[in-house]
Amino acid sequence: MKFTVALAVLPAVAAFVGPAAPTADVRVSESKADLEGLAKSLNPTIGYWDPLNVAGASGSLYGYDNAQTIAWYRQAEIKHGRVAMAAFVGYCVQANGGHWATKMTLGGADWPTGSPPEQWDALPVASKWQIILFVGILELFDESVEPHYMMGRKPGEFPSFNDAYAAGQGVPHPVPFDLFDPFGTVSKLLDTEEKRARGRLIEINNGRAAMLGIFGFMSASKVAGSVPVLSFIPAYDGNYMIPFEGNFHMPSMVVQTVM
């Protein structure tokens, strides 16, 4: 997903699977029983599934209690789901020739071409670091604003820039709009707690589907025939786990020595 890391900071927009009507709200402090109820709301057919007993292992994460551990995993799942939704949409757009309106390279060079991962590899180091550092700043802001998502904030709720600055928290730099719902359109549509609760459930389901989807793209591009329905995905010879692989090459003498 390295080639779509820029899209990871955008609002999640994909819609894959709609859940059943919620039977319980997504509460801030949750227990294993809460997760079991949430699982039924998300997918009544599958229900609760925790083969590693993550929710039942009290204090298993860096010495935190069970509720804080659950909050950490809940936050991680929602965050990864949002990244995957952006990655899935980004892959589809890039694979069909879509790109940013402004070029991501200096000197007026053309937009990178090829498959989505090849486009990432073609970017210069400076462009990649701009993307990575920007996402890192957002992560730092999320971690620094109180209450922390492990200490009472609702899982998946990114802090408001304006509210944080008014409280003297976060990076002291004015931002004209918030990261999620910058123009207030979503809050107008989800004007009741019932709608917001159902929206949170939809987001989790969509995120889970998108995680499977983007990994399907990546698998199909690396192992021919591994995902039969995605046989049209072009092969990728690079390494997804080496984000700067396209920028640094071993000298031919070193390669010959190793061989």
C-alpha positions, -999 to +999 in steps of 0.1 A: +000+000+000+031+023+000+021+038-034-012+052-019+001+064+014-009+100+004-045+089+000-044+075+036-050+110+049-082+116+030-116+107+043-127+071+037-151+071+009-155+035-004-187+016+003-186-021+000-208-038+026-236-024+047-242-039+081-274-049+098-291-023+119-270-017+150-282-033+182-257-015+204-238+017+203-200+018+198-190+029+232-157+046+243-147+021+270-154-015+258-151-049+273-151-084+257-189-085+261-192-052+243-172-066+214-194-096+212-224-074+209-206-052+183-197-083+163-233-093+159-242-058+147-214-059+122-221-093+108-248-115+124-237-145+103-201-146+115-206-131+149-178-128+174-144-142+163-112-138+183-090-169+178-060-153+196-081-142+226-069-106+222-099-092+240-097-117+268-060-112+276-061-086+303-031-063+303-015-081+274-004-049+257+025-030+274+009-035+308-023-017+301-056-030+314-081-049+293-103-019+283-072+001+272-059-029+252-092-033+235-092+004+227-057+002+211-068-027+189-101-010+180-082+022+170-057+002+150-084-017+130-103+014+122-072+033+111-060+004+090-094+001+075-094+037+064-059+034+049-071+003+030-102+021+017-081+049+004-055+024-010-082+004-028-098+035-044-063+049-051-052+018-068-083+017-091-078+054-100-041+052-106-044+019-126-069+037-149-046+067-156-058+090-128-034+112-110-031+144-089-039+177-106-004+189-096+028+170-103+045+153-074+080+159-088+102+191-091+114+205-123+083+200-143+089+163-149+060+141-162+038+121-139+052+087-131+037+060-154+031+022-151+012+003-125+004+019-092+034+004-073+057+013-103+044+048-101+055+050-064+089+036-072+094+062-099+089+091-075+121+109-062+131+106-026+120+141-018+084+134-029+082+102-009+095+119+022+070+147+019+042+122+019+056+101+048+064+131+070+030+147+064+013+114+075+037+113+104+027+148+116-010+137+115-001+107+136+018+128+161-011+152+164-035+123+170-013+108+197-007+142+215-043+154+220-062+144+251-081+124+259-060+097+242-080+070+224-068+045+250-079+068+278-114+077+269-116+090+234-139+071+210-119+047+189-113+060+154-122+096+163-095+119+149-093+151+171-106+184+157-078+208+149-098+238+160-109+222+193-074+211+201-058+245+194-085+262+215-076+238+244-039+246+240-031+211+226-015+198+194+009+216+170+005+254+175-004+261+139-038+273+126-056+250+102-087+263+084-105+230+084-105+196+101-091+165+086-123+145+086-155+162+074-137+195+066-168+212+053-193+198+078-213+179+052-211+145+069-222+159+103-253+173+086-262+140+071-255+121+103-275+144+125-286+118+151-267+094+173-285+065+157-273+075+122-237+081+135-237+047+153-248+030+121-222+050+101-194+037+124-205+001+119-206+006+081-171+021+082-157-010+101-173-034+076-161-013+046-126-012+061-124-049+066-135-055+030-110-030+017-081-046+036-090-079+018-093-060-015-060-042-015-041-073-003-058-091-032-044-066-056-009-069-041-010-108-040-022-109-076+006-087-087+033-108-070+020-144-075+003-151-108-030-170-104-031-165-066-063-145-070-081-159-101-107-131-103-078-106-104-058-121-132-059-088-151-037-071-124-002-064-140+028-082-124+050-061-101+087-071-099+095-048-070+092-052-032+062-037-015+080-038+018+109-016+006+094+019+000+127+034-013+137+005-035+132+025-067+156+052-055+187+033-044+205+007-064+234-015-054+266-009-075+270-035-102+304-045-087+287-053-054+259-073-071+285-093-091+305-100-059+274-113-042+264-135-071 
